[in-house]
């Protein structure tokens, strides 16, 4: 796997993680 693909995959993962954290915080309120 080349660096560009790897970087895109990492961005997707952090975007998903970020959404999960936001949703989790909303549910906590």
VOLUMPA-481857 format. One record per residue (C-alpha): residue in one letter; x, y, z. Coordinates in Angstrom, 3 decimals, decimal comma. Example, Ala and Ser with C-alpha at 12.3 -4.5 7.8 and 13.67 -1.06 7.14 Angstrom:
+---+----------+----------+----------+
| r |     east |    north |       up |
+---+----------+----------+----------+
| A |   12,300 |   -4,500 |    7,800 |
| S |   13,670 |   -1,060 |    7,140 |
+---+----------+----------+----------+
END
This chain:
+---+----------+----------+----------+
| r |     east |    north |       up |
+---+----------+----------+----------+
| X |    0,000 |    0,000 |    0,000 |
| X |    1,426 |    3,396 |   -0,922 |
| X |    1,660 |    6,430 |    1,345 |
| X |   -1,233 |    8,297 |   -0,298 |
| X |   -3,673 |    5,424 |    0,203 |
| X |   -2,467 |    5,005 |    3,762 |
| X |   -2,985 |    8,706 |    4,508 |
| X |   -6,506 |    8,637 |    3,051 |
| X |   -7,389 |    5,585 |    5,148 |
| X |   -6,076 |    7,272 |    8,289 |
| X |   -8,137 |   10,381 |    7,539 |
| X |  -11,276 |    8,276 |    7,094 |
| X |  -10,617 |    6,474 |   10,388 |
| X |  -10,073 |    9,699 |   12,340 |
| X |  -13,174 |   11,261 |   10,780 |
| X |  -15,257 |    8,258 |   11,885 |
| X |  -13,644 |    8,322 |   15,331 |
| X |  -14,365 |   12,061 |   15,622 |
| X |  -18,047 |   11,516 |   14,761 |
| X |  -18,305 |    8,695 |   17,299 |
| X |  -16,851 |   10,960 |   20,002 |
| X |  -19,260 |   13,796 |   19,135 |
| X |  -22,260 |   11,453 |   19,103 |
| X |  -21,114 |    9,971 |   22,396 |
| X |  -20,841 |   13,410 |   23,989 |
| X |  -24,291 |   14,419 |   22,717 |
| X |  -25,775 |   11,268 |   24,228 |
| X |  -24,092 |   12,002 |   27,561 |
| X |  -25,812 |   15,354 |   27,887 |
+---+----------+----------+----------+
END
